[in-house]
Amino acid sequence: MSLSAIPLSEAKIGTELRLNRIDVQGVLRRRLLDLGFVPGNVVTVLQKSPLGDPIAFRVNNTTIALRKEESSLIYGETIGGEHP
């Protein structure tokens, strides 16, 4: 894994990341995979609520909001946009 892999929850608005690891288990893991949170896919951080939870992401041309506890278990490598 690359040294630049970070949890999605730590990425700044506008950052694009290529997913490389998902540490979520159970039903939520299956749902995230179905939504496009699959290793190799590109995710863009769209916006964060004022308190930082939830965070809106774009994956497969769809906007999805995740809680911080979920997005902190999904890791990606920055490939564009702002770098954290």
TITORDREN-541133 format. One record per atom (N, C-alpha, C): residue number from 1; residue in one letter; chain; atom name; x, y, z. Coordinates in pm, 1 decimal, always signed. Atoms other than C-alpha are relative to their C-alpha. Layout:
N
<rec NUM; 'A'; 'A'; 'CA'; <X; Y; Z>>
...
***
This chain:
84
<rec 1; 'M'; 'A'; 'N'; <+84.2; -118.6; +0.0>>
<rec 1; 'M'; 'A'; 'CA'; <+0.0; +0.0; +0.0>>
<rec 1; 'M'; 'A'; 'C'; <+88.2; +124.2; +0.0>>
<rec 2; 'S'; 'A'; 'N'; <-76.0; -124.0; +12.1>>
<rec 2; 'S'; 'A'; 'CA'; <+114.6; +349.4; -76.8>>
<rec 2; 'S'; 'A'; 'C'; <+6.5; +75.3; +133.0>>
<rec 3; 'L'; 'A'; 'N'; <-14.6; -81.6; -119.7>>
<rec 3; 'L'; 'A'; 'CA'; <+241.8; +583.6; +191.6>>
<rec 3; 'L'; 'A'; 'C'; <-102.4; +112.3; +5.0>>
<rec 4; 'S'; 'A'; 'N'; <+93.7; -111.5; +2.2>>
<rec 4; 'S'; 'A'; 'CA'; <-11.8; +843.2; +79.3>>
<rec 4; 'S'; 'A'; 'C'; <-144.8; -43.7; +23.2>>
<rec 5; 'A'; 'A'; 'N'; <+135.9; +47.0; -27.5>>
<rec 5; 'A'; 'A'; 'CA'; <-315.2; +625.6; +165.4>>
<rec 5; 'A'; 'A'; 'C'; <-49.9; +62.5; +129.7>>
<rec 6; 'I'; 'A'; 'N'; <+58.2; -65.1; -116.8>>
<rec 6; 'I'; 'A'; 'CA'; <-542.3; +814.9; +404.4>>
<rec 6; 'I'; 'A'; 'C'; <-147.1; -41.6; +10.7>>
<rec 7; 'P'; 'A'; 'N'; <+144.5; +24.0; -11.4>>
<rec 7; 'P'; 'A'; 'CA'; <-891.4; +759.4; +546.1>>
<rec 7; 'P'; 'A'; 'C'; <-77.0; +110.6; -71.9>>
<rec 8; 'L'; 'A'; 'N'; <+79.7; -100.9; +70.7>>
<rec 8; 'L'; 'A'; 'CA'; <-1160.6; +936.5; +343.2>>
<rec 8; 'L'; 'A'; 'C'; <-42.1; +112.5; +93.5>>
<rec 9; 'S'; 'A'; 'N'; <+45.1; -101.3; -95.7>>
<rec 9; 'S'; 'A'; 'CA'; <-1265.2; +1120.1; +660.2>>
<rec 9; 'S'; 'A'; 'C'; <+102.3; +111.5; +18.8>>
<rec 10; 'E'; 'A'; 'N'; <-105.5; -100.7; -17.8>>
<rec 10; 'E'; 'A'; 'CA'; <-929.8; +1307.8; +662.2>>
<rec 10; 'E'; 'A'; 'C'; <+27.8; +80.8; -126.3>>
<rec 11; 'A'; 'A'; 'N'; <-24.6; -70.8; +125.7>>
<rec 11; 'A'; 'A'; 'CA'; <-937.3; +1420.9; +298.1>>
<rec 11; 'A'; 'A'; 'C'; <-74.4; +133.3; -0.3>>
<rec 12; 'K'; 'A'; 'N'; <+61.2; -133.0; +9.2>>
<rec 12; 'K'; 'A'; 'CA'; <-1012.8; +1786.1; +225.9>>
<rec 12; 'K'; 'A'; 'C'; <-99.6; +6.2; -114.9>>
<rec 13; 'I'; 'A'; 'N'; <+98.9; -19.7; +105.3>>
<rec 13; 'I'; 'A'; 'CA'; <-1299.7; +1909.9; +12.2>>
<rec 13; 'I'; 'A'; 'C'; <+71.2; +22.7; -133.0>>
<rec 14; 'G'; 'A'; 'N'; <-58.5; -12.0; +133.5>>
<rec 14; 'G'; 'A'; 'CA'; <-1216.4; +1877.1; -358.2>>
<rec 14; 'G'; 'A'; 'C'; <+103.5; -105.8; -31.0>>
<rec 15; 'T'; 'A'; 'N'; <-102.2; +102.3; +21.2>>
<rec 15; 'T'; 'A'; 'CA'; <-969.9; +1592.1; -310.6>>
<rec 15; 'T'; 'A'; 'C'; <-58.6; -120.6; -72.1>>
<rec 16; 'E'; 'A'; 'N'; <+36.1; +125.3; +66.0>>
<rec 16; 'E'; 'A'; 'CA'; <-989.6; +1294.8; -545.3>>
<rec 16; 'E'; 'A'; 'C'; <+90.7; -109.0; +52.6>>
<rec 17; 'L'; 'A'; 'N'; <-77.1; +112.2; -52.6>>
<rec 17; 'L'; 'A'; 'CA'; <-880.9; +959.0; -409.6>>
<rec 17; 'L'; 'A'; 'C'; <-34.5; -126.8; -76.3>>
<rec 18; 'R'; 'A'; 'N'; <+23.0; +132.7; +56.2>>
<rec 18; 'R'; 'A'; 'CA'; <-837.5; +614.7; -562.2>>
<rec 18; 'R'; 'A'; 'C'; <-5.7; -96.1; +117.6>>
<rec 19; 'L'; 'A'; 'N'; <+19.0; +89.4; -114.0>>
<rec 19; 'L'; 'A'; 'CA'; <-976.2; +363.6; -314.4>>
<rec 19; 'L'; 'A'; 'C'; <+94.6; -119.0; -7.3>>
<rec 20; 'N'; 'A'; 'N'; <-85.1; +118.5; -0.5>>
<rec 20; 'N'; 'A'; 'CA'; <-742.4; +88.2; -204.3>>
<rec 20; 'N'; 'A'; 'C'; <-27.8; -94.7; +116.2>>
<rec 21; 'R'; 'A'; 'N'; <+30.8; +91.1; -110.7>>
<rec 21; 'R'; 'A'; 'CA'; <-885.2; -57.3; +120.1>>
<rec 21; 'R'; 'A'; 'C'; <-129.7; +42.0; +67.3>>
<rec 22; 'I'; 'A'; 'N'; <+125.6; -24.1; -71.0>>
<rec 22; 'I'; 'A'; 'CA'; <-1222.7; -90.2; +292.7>>
<rec 22; 'I'; 'A'; 'C'; <-2.5; -92.9; +120.2>>
<rec 23; 'D'; 'A'; 'N'; <-4.2; +79.1; -122.5>>
<rec 23; 'D'; 'A'; 'CA'; <-1213.3; -204.2; +655.7>>
<rec 23; 'D'; 'A'; 'C'; <-135.8; -13.4; +67.8>>
<rec 24; 'V'; 'A'; 'N'; <+135.9; +12.2; -52.3>>
<rec 24; 'V'; 'A'; 'CA'; <-1592.1; -203.6; +701.4>>
<rec 24; 'V'; 'A'; 'C'; <-43.5; -145.9; -15.5>>
<rec 25; 'Q'; 'A'; 'N'; <+43.6; +139.5; +3.6>>
<rec 25; 'Q'; 'A'; 'CA'; <-1758.1; -539.1; +778.3>>
<rec 25; 'Q'; 'A'; 'C'; <-151.6; -10.1; -7.9>>
<rec 26; 'G'; 'A'; 'N'; <+141.9; +31.3; -7.6>>
<rec 26; 'G'; 'A'; 'CA'; <-2100.2; -699.4; +746.2>>
<rec 26; 'G'; 'A'; 'C'; <-85.0; +63.4; -109.6>>
<rec 27; 'V'; 'A'; 'N'; <+98.6; -52.1; +94.6>>
<rec 27; 'V'; 'A'; 'CA'; <-2408.9; -556.3; +580.0>>
<rec 27; 'V'; 'A'; 'C'; <+42.7; +134.5; -57.4>>
<rec 28; 'L'; 'A'; 'N'; <-43.7; -131.1; +47.7>>
<rec 28; 'L'; 'A'; 'CA'; <-2262.8; -204.9; +559.1>>
<rec 28; 'L'; 'A'; 'C'; <+107.5; -14.8; -107.9>>
<rec 29; 'R'; 'A'; 'N'; <-103.5; +23.1; +101.5>>
<rec 29; 'R'; 'A'; 'CA'; <-1961.9; -339.4; +364.5>>
<rec 29; 'R'; 'A'; 'C'; <-64.8; -32.9; -134.0>>
<rec 30; 'R'; 'A'; 'N'; <+68.2; +40.5; +123.6>>
<rec 30; 'R'; 'A'; 'CA'; <-2192.3; -503.0; +108.8>>
<rec 30; 'R'; 'A'; 'C'; <-68.1; +121.0; -64.2>>
<rec 31; 'R'; 'A'; 'N'; <+69.2; -117.5; +52.3>>
<rec 31; 'R'; 'A'; 'CA'; <-2395.1; -181.7; +74.0>>
<rec 31; 'R'; 'A'; 'C'; <+99.6; +98.2; -62.1>>
<rec 32; 'L'; 'A'; 'N'; <-101.1; -91.3; +53.5>>
<rec 32; 'L'; 'A'; 'CA'; <-2081.3; +32.2; +26.9>>
<rec 32; 'L'; 'A'; 'C'; <+56.0; -51.5; -132.0>>
<rec 33; 'L'; 'A'; 'N'; <-50.2; +58.3; +124.8>>
<rec 33; 'L'; 'A'; 'CA'; <-1950.2; -207.4; -237.7>>
<rec 33; 'L'; 'A'; 'C'; <-103.1; +17.9; -111.0>>
<rec 34; 'D'; 'A'; 'N'; <+106.0; -17.3; +99.2>>
<rec 34; 'D'; 'A'; 'CA'; <-2286.9; -194.8; -417.0>>
<rec 34; 'D'; 'A'; 'C'; <-9.3; +144.6; -48.9>>
<rec 35; 'L'; 'A'; 'N'; <+7.0; -141.2; +36.0>>
<rec 35; 'L'; 'A'; 'CA'; <-2273.9; +187.3; -413.1>>
<rec 35; 'L'; 'A'; 'C'; <+120.8; +46.9; -80.6>>
<rec 36; 'G'; 'A'; 'N'; <-116.8; -36.3; +78.8>>
<rec 36; 'G'; 'A'; 'CA'; <-1931.1; +188.6; -579.8>>
<rec 36; 'G'; 'A'; 'C'; <+126.4; +23.7; +80.1>>
<rec 37; 'F'; 'A'; 'N'; <-120.3; -13.7; -82.1>>
<rec 37; 'F'; 'A'; 'CA'; <-1689.4; +206.5; -285.9>>
<rec 37; 'F'; 'A'; 'C'; <+80.4; -129.1; -11.1>>
<rec 38; 'V'; 'A'; 'N'; <-74.5; +120.7; +34.8>>
<rec 38; 'V'; 'A'; 'CA'; <-1472.3; -60.0; -449.0>>
<rec 38; 'V'; 'A'; 'C'; <+145.1; +40.2; -23.3>>
<rec 39; 'P'; 'A'; 'N'; <-140.9; -32.7; +26.5>>
<rec 39; 'P'; 'A'; 'CA'; <-1091.1; -67.0; -447.8>>
<rec 39; 'P'; 'A'; 'C'; <+24.0; +22.0; -149.2>>
<rec 40; 'G'; 'A'; 'N'; <-27.8; -37.6; +138.1>>
<rec 40; 'G'; 'A'; 'CA'; <-970.7; +103.4; -766.6>>
<rec 40; 'G'; 'A'; 'C'; <-89.3; +113.2; -49.8>>
<rec 41; 'N'; 'A'; 'N'; <+89.6; -108.8; +40.0>>
<rec 41; 'N'; 'A'; 'CA'; <-1268.1; +340.6; -798.6>>
<rec 41; 'N'; 'A'; 'C'; <+51.1; +134.0; +53.3>>
<rec 42; 'V'; 'A'; 'N'; <-39.2; -134.7; -41.0>>
<rec 42; 'V'; 'A'; 'CA'; <-1215.3; +715.7; -774.5>>
<rec 42; 'V'; 'A'; 'C'; <-117.0; +64.6; +74.1>>
<rec 43; 'V'; 'A'; 'N'; <+98.5; -68.0; -83.8>>
<rec 43; 'V'; 'A'; 'CA'; <-1398.9; +908.7; -501.3>>
<rec 43; 'V'; 'A'; 'C'; <+43.4; +145.0; +14.7>>
<rec 44; 'T'; 'A'; 'N'; <-26.9; -142.2; -20.3>>
<rec 44; 'T'; 'A'; 'CA'; <-1423.0; +1289.2; -474.9>>
<rec 44; 'T'; 'A'; 'C'; <-71.6; +45.8; +126.2>>
<rec 45; 'V'; 'A'; 'N'; <+62.0; -58.0; -119.2>>
<rec 45; 'V'; 'A'; 'CA'; <-1485.4; +1469.1; -145.7>>
<rec 45; 'V'; 'A'; 'C'; <-73.2; +126.6; -44.3>>
<rec 46; 'L'; 'A'; 'N'; <+79.7; -113.2; +47.3>>
<rec 46; 'L'; 'A'; 'CA'; <-1771.0; +1710.4; -223.1>>
<rec 46; 'L'; 'A'; 'C'; <-18.2; +106.2; +107.1>>
<rec 47; 'Q'; 'A'; 'N'; <+18.2; -97.8; -106.0>>
<rec 47; 'Q'; 'A'; 'CA'; <-1851.3; +1875.6; +107.7>>
<rec 47; 'Q'; 'A'; 'C'; <-11.3; -69.2; +135.0>>
<rec 48; 'K'; 'A'; 'N'; <+11.1; +48.5; -136.8>>
<rec 48; 'K'; 'A'; 'CA'; <-1848.7; +1836.9; +483.7>>
<rec 48; 'K'; 'A'; 'C'; <-99.9; +88.9; +72.2>>
<rec 49; 'S'; 'A'; 'N'; <+92.3; -81.3; -79.4>>
<rec 49; 'S'; 'A'; 'CA'; <-2116.0; +1948.3; +725.8>>
<rec 49; 'S'; 'A'; 'C'; <+82.9; +87.9; +93.6>>
<rec 50; 'P'; 'A'; 'N'; <-76.1; -92.3; -85.6>>
<rec 50; 'P'; 'A'; 'CA'; <-2017.6; +2231.0; +964.3>>
<rec 50; 'P'; 'A'; 'C'; <+79.4; -68.3; +111.9>>
<rec 51; 'L'; 'A'; 'N'; <-72.4; +71.5; -106.0>>
<rec 51; 'L'; 'A'; 'CA'; <-1918.0; +1983.2; +1235.6>>
<rec 51; 'L'; 'A'; 'C'; <+83.2; -115.6; -55.1>>
<rec 52; 'G'; 'A'; 'N'; <-82.9; +102.5; +61.7>>
<rec 52; 'G'; 'A'; 'CA'; <-1747.9; +1750.4; +986.4>>
<rec 52; 'G'; 'A'; 'C'; <-63.9; -137.0; -8.1>>
<rec 53; 'D'; 'A'; 'N'; <+64.8; +130.3; +2.7>>
<rec 53; 'D'; 'A'; 'CA'; <-2004.2; +1471.2; +1009.1>>
<rec 53; 'D'; 'A'; 'C'; <-146.6; +20.6; -33.3>>
<rec 54; 'P'; 'A'; 'N'; <-60.0; +90.3; +97.9>>
<rec 54; 'P'; 'A'; 'CA'; <-2146.8; +1354.0; +769.1>>
<rec 54; 'P'; 'A'; 'C'; <+81.1; +73.1; -107.5>>
<rec 55; 'I'; 'A'; 'N'; <-80.9; -50.6; +110.7>>
<rec 55; 'I'; 'A'; 'CA'; <-1927.1; +1398.7; +462.1>>
<rec 55; 'I'; 'A'; 'C'; <-62.2; -51.6; -129.8>>
<rec 56; 'A'; 'A'; 'N'; <+56.6; +39.5; +129.4>>
<rec 56; 'A'; 'A'; 'CA'; <-2059.1; +1394.8; +102.4>>
<rec 56; 'A'; 'A'; 'C'; <+112.8; -34.5; -96.7>>
<rec 57; 'F'; 'A'; 'N'; <-97.9; +48.8; +96.8>>
<rec 57; 'F'; 'A'; 'CA'; <-1864.5; +1197.3; -157.6>>
<rec 57; 'F'; 'A'; 'C'; <-69.2; -23.5; -133.5>>
<rec 58; 'R'; 'A'; 'N'; <+50.6; +39.0; +131.5>>
<rec 58; 'R'; 'A'; 'CA'; <-1908.1; +1146.2; -531.6>>
<rec 58; 'R'; 'A'; 'C'; <+75.2; -124.8; -44.0>>
<rec 59; 'V'; 'A'; 'N'; <-56.1; +124.0; +52.8>>
<rec 59; 'V'; 'A'; 'CA'; <-1852.7; +793.8; -659.3>>
<rec 59; 'V'; 'A'; 'C'; <-96.3; -51.4; -106.9>>
<rec 60; 'N'; 'A'; 'N'; <+82.4; +47.4; +112.5>>
<rec 60; 'N'; 'A'; 'CA'; <-1979.0; +656.7; -993.5>>
<rec 60; 'N'; 'A'; 'C'; <-110.7; +99.7; -35.4>>
<rec 61; 'N'; 'A'; 'N'; <+96.0; -105.8; +35.7>>
<rec 61; 'N'; 'A'; 'CA'; <-2153.2; +991.6; -1066.6>>
<rec 61; 'N'; 'A'; 'C'; <-118.9; +9.2; +94.9>>
<rec 62; 'T'; 'A'; 'N'; <+105.0; -4.5; -101.1>>
<rec 62; 'T'; 'A'; 'CA'; <-2360.9; +955.5; -748.5>>
<rec 62; 'T'; 'A'; 'C'; <+55.5; +67.0; +124.7>>
<rec 63; 'T'; 'A'; 'N'; <-41.1; -64.2; -124.4>>
<rec 63; 'T'; 'A'; 'CA'; <-2345.1; +1170.5; -434.8>>
<rec 63; 'T'; 'A'; 'C'; <-50.4; -84.1; +116.9>>
<rec 64; 'I'; 'A'; 'N'; <+31.2; +84.2; -114.7>>
<rec 64; 'I'; 'A'; 'CA'; <-2334.4; +968.7; -113.0>>
<rec 64; 'I'; 'A'; 'C'; <+58.2; +64.3; +125.4>>
<rec 65; 'A'; 'A'; 'N'; <-46.4; -54.3; -127.9>>
<rec 65; 'A'; 'A'; 'CA'; <-2310.2; +1098.0; +244.5>>
<rec 65; 'A'; 'A'; 'C'; <+29.1; -115.4; +95.1>>
<rec 66; 'L'; 'A'; 'N'; <-39.2; +102.0; -97.2>>
<rec 66; 'L'; 'A'; 'CA'; <-2125.1; +886.8; +498.7>>
<rec 66; 'L'; 'A'; 'C'; <+33.4; +65.9; +132.5>>
<rec 67; 'R'; 'A'; 'N'; <-41.7; -47.3; -131.2>>
<rec 67; 'R'; 'A'; 'CA'; <-2078.7; +930.8; +871.0>>
<rec 67; 'R'; 'A'; 'C'; <+151.0; -13.9; +11.4>>
<rec 68; 'K'; 'A'; 'N'; <-145.2; +0.5; -19.3>>
<rec 68; 'K'; 'A'; 'CA'; <-1725.9; +996.1; +990.8>>
<rec 68; 'K'; 'A'; 'C'; <+49.3; -138.2; +42.7>>
<rec 69; 'E'; 'A'; 'N'; <-43.2; +131.9; -47.0>>
<rec 69; 'E'; 'A'; 'CA'; <-1710.5; +657.4; +1165.4>>
<rec 69; 'E'; 'A'; 'C'; <+9.4; -99.9; -114.9>>
<rec 70; 'E'; 'A'; 'N'; <-6.6; +87.8; +117.0>>
<rec 70; 'E'; 'A'; 'CA'; <-1777.0; +487.5; +829.3>>
<rec 70; 'E'; 'A'; 'C'; <+113.8; +41.9; -92.6>>
<rec 71; 'S'; 'A'; 'N'; <-101.1; -46.4; +95.6>>
<rec 71; 'S'; 'A'; 'CA'; <-1553.7; +706.0; +611.6>>
<rec 71; 'S'; 'A'; 'C'; <+142.3; -11.4; +55.3>>
<rec 72; 'S'; 'A'; 'N'; <-134.1; +16.7; -57.1>>
<rec 72; 'S'; 'A'; 'CA'; <-1263.6; +666.5; +855.9>>
<rec 72; 'S'; 'A'; 'C'; <+52.7; -142.1; -19.4>>
<rec 73; 'L'; 'A'; 'N'; <-40.4; +138.8; +22.9>>
<rec 73; 'L'; 'A'; 'CA'; <-1256.0; +293.9; +767.5>>
<rec 73; 'L'; 'A'; 'C'; <+20.6; -31.1; -148.3>>
<rec 74; 'I'; 'A'; 'N'; <-20.4; +14.7; +144.2>>
<rec 74; 'I'; 'A'; 'CA'; <-1224.7; +351.4; +391.0>>
<rec 74; 'I'; 'A'; 'C'; <+124.0; +80.6; -36.4>>
<rec 75; 'Y'; 'A'; 'N'; <-128.8; -63.9; +27.4>>
<rec 75; 'Y'; 'A'; 'CA'; <-875.6; +431.5; +263.2>>
<rec 75; 'Y'; 'A'; 'C'; <+22.1; +17.1; -149.2>>
<rec 76; 'G'; 'A'; 'N'; <-31.5; -28.2; +139.1>>
<rec 76; 'G'; 'A'; 'CA'; <-760.6; +589.7; -59.3>>
<rec 76; 'G'; 'A'; 'C'; <+129.0; +77.2; -12.4>>
<rec 77; 'E'; 'A'; 'N'; <-123.6; -70.1; +32.9>>
<rec 77; 'E'; 'A'; 'CA'; <-459.0; +740.8; -226.2>>
<rec 77; 'E'; 'A'; 'C'; <-37.6; +125.2; -78.1>>
<rec 78; 'T'; 'A'; 'N'; <+35.6; -123.5; +69.6>>
<rec 78; 'T'; 'A'; 'CA'; <-484.1; +1105.1; -332.3>>
<rec 78; 'T'; 'A'; 'C'; <+56.4; +0.6; -141.3>>
<rec 79; 'I'; 'A'; 'N'; <-43.7; -4.3; +140.2>>
<rec 79; 'I'; 'A'; 'CA'; <-469.5; +1148.5; -707.9>>
<rec 79; 'I'; 'A'; 'C'; <-27.6; +134.4; -64.5>>
<rec 80; 'G'; 'A'; 'N'; <+29.6; -129.6; +58.4>>
<rec 80; 'G'; 'A'; 'CA'; <-602.8; +1499.6; -760.9>>
<rec 80; 'G'; 'A'; 'C'; <-72.8; +89.0; +97.9>>
<rec 81; 'G'; 'A'; 'N'; <+67.4; -95.4; -85.3>>
<rec 81; 'G'; 'A'; 'CA'; <-760.2; +1809.3; -615.5>>
<rec 81; 'G'; 'A'; 'C'; <+93.3; +45.1; +111.0>>
<rec 82; 'E'; 'A'; 'N'; <-80.6; -44.6; -113.2>>
<rec 82; 'E'; 'A'; 'CA'; <-643.9; +1946.5; -280.5>>
<rec 82; 'E'; 'A'; 'C'; <+60.3; -119.2; +69.7>>
<rec 83; 'H'; 'A'; 'N'; <-63.6; +106.9; -74.5>>
<rec 83; 'H'; 'A'; 'CA'; <-400.7; +1739.1; -85.3>>
<rec 83; 'H'; 'A'; 'C'; <-7.4; +33.3; +148.0>>
<rec 84; 'P'; 'A'; 'N'; <+14.7; -23.7; -143.5>>
<rec 84; 'P'; 'A'; 'CA'; <-455.1; +1693.6; +288.5>>
<rec 84; 'P'; 'A'; 'C'; <+130.0; +38.1; +67.0>>
***
